[in-house]
Amino acid sequence: MALWLSVLTRPAVLPAADVVRAQDLAKDSGCFKCHAVDKKKDGPALRDTAAKYRDDPQAEAKLTYHVTSGEKVKFDDGHEEAHKKVKTKDPNETRNLVQWILAL
């Protein structure tokens, strides 16, 4: 019964991301310089990012834009700089990364 309830109360599941490929892309792109999975660094924890977008039907599109556009981000000390872009031109690799983050 408990298993069934957890299935019923679980949010809509994204397609399964290839975790190893997503983490490799994040590493190669320098994401872990400013982000960690479970703790805040210069940028928010990736789990906090997933929580921020949890109920947003446009989450995948918004996060994809964020990791590919180079938009300005503001740091705790008030300075701004362009967010680094993921180092791939393959939209499937970017989508896999975004899906991995959102599934955290």
Secondary structure, DSSP 4 states (H G I P E B T S, - for coil): -HHHHHHHHSPPPPPPP-HHHHHHHHHHTTHHHHB-SSSBSSS--HHHHHHHHTT-TTHHHHHHHHHHH--EEE-TTS-EEEPPPPS---HHHHHHHHHHHHH-
